[in-house]
């Protein structure tokens, strides 16, 4: 299985370090190249573009800054045909409920696989696979991704079939914090 991680800021880099510590091979990309290059010494393969990182991957994780950055990276991936039809895109970015629902619906309409799975974790927690990951969408999405996502977190909380629920809970949680 080939995994790519796009977005290696504080949280993304911590997830990458955790993957690598479990012996998983992965390709990474970040807009700020030096952030991705810092992970090469730990075993990550640094790529020059999102398409290069995602090409041939069975799962692509996104840990970006906002809706606009997610939409931009997904547009680049689709334009380059870097994603196979059966590649899962798992978006950990804190985004709007409307954006998450729109991306999920667009992926389904195009025969692609997309899931929004934001987290309540610090970088330290991500390195130790502790914390909470939220997931919403069709039950089949949860069933397919649970084996891959569970090792990334202390708890994977499935919120139901609505594609926007994980984003809603994440924003509500951030407001409470």
N, C-alpha and C positions, 0 to 999 in steps of 0.2 A: 504494500500500500504506500502510495506517495502522498505526502501532506505538504501544503504550502501555507505560510503565514504571512499575510500582507498587513503591515502596520506593526513596527517594532519600537514603539515608544516605550514608556515605563511599563505599562501593563502587557502590551504585546511581547516585549522582550522577556518579561518574566514567564509568560506562557511558553515561549520558545525554549527558554532554559529548562523548564519543567519537562517539555517533550524530549529534549536532548538528554536529560538526566535519566529518563526512562528508556533510553537507547533507541529512540525513534529518529529516523532520518527526516530532515525537512529542509525545504527551500524557503527563503525569506526575501522580502522586499520592503523597503521603506522609502518615502520621499526624501528624507535626509539620509543619504547613503551611509554616513558614518555610524548612524544608529544600527543599521543592519550589519555593517562590517564588524562592529564590536562583537557580534555573535558568531562570526566565522571561526574565531579562536576556540569556540566551544563546540564546533562541529556543524554549524548551520552552513548551507550552501547559499551564498548571497547572489541575488539575481538583479539584473539591471532594470527590469520592468516587471509590472504585475503579471503580464502575459508570460514572460519567461518563467517566473516562479510557479504559475498555475498550470502551465502546459503539462499534461500527463498526470496531474494530481487527481486522486480520487476524492480528496477533501481539501477545500480552501477555506481557511479561517481569516476573517477580517477583524481587525481591531483598530479602527480609524477614529477620526475626530467628531464627525457629525454626518447628518443625512447627505449633505452635498458631497463630502469626500467619498462616502459609500457609493453614491450614484455615479460619481466620476470614475471610480475604479471599476465598478461593474460594467460601465459603458466601454471602458478600455478592454476589459476581458472579453466582452461579447463581440466587439468590433474586430478583435484579433483572432476570434475563434479558438481561444486558448482553453476554454472549458468544454469538456466532453459533455454530452447530454446527461450522463449518469454521475457527473461530479457534483458533490454536495458543496454548497457555499454556506458556511456557518458564520453569521455576522454577530460579533460580540459588542459592536459599537452601541453606545447609548444614543438612540435615535428617537424620532417622533413616532407615535403609534401610526399616524397616517402614512409616513414613509415606509415603515416596516410592512404594513398591510399592502401597500402599493407594490413594493418589491416582491413580496411573496406571490401576489396575484399575477404579476407580470411573468415571474419565473414559471408558475404553473401553466399559464397560457402559452408559453414558449416551450413547454415540455422539459423544463430545467428544475433543479432541486435547490431550494433556498430555505434557510431557517434563521430566525432571529433568536439569539441566545445571549442576552446581556447578562452581566455579572455584578454581584456585590462582593468585590475582592480588592484588596490592596495588591501591589506587585509582590510583596512578601507572601501573601496568602496564595497567589497564583503559582509561585514557585513551589509551594508546599502542597498544592492541590487541596486547599481549604477554602471555605467560603460557600457562596451560593450562586448557582447559575440558573437562570430562568429560561424556559423554553415554551413556546406556544405554537400552534399550528395543527394540522391534521395528525391524528393519532399515529398514522403510518410514519410521519416525520419523527416523532418521538421514538417510536420503536426502532427505526433505522439508525438513529443517531445516539441513542442512549449508550451503547457499548463504547463509542468513541468519546463522548462527552463526559461520562461518569468519572474517568480517571483524571480529568482536568479540575475537578471540584470536590468539595466536601459533600455537597448536596446538589442534585439536579432536580429542580422543581418544575414539573410539567403543569402548565396552567390551563390547558384546554385547547379547543379547536380554533378559536379565533386568532388570526395571525397577529393582531395588534396587542394581545394581552400581555406578552412579556415586556413590550415597550411601555405599556400603561403602568404595570407594576414597578418597573424600574424607575420611571419618572416620579411615581408616587413615593417610592422608597427614598429617592434622592431628596424630595421635598421634606420628608419626615426627618431625614438625617440633618 
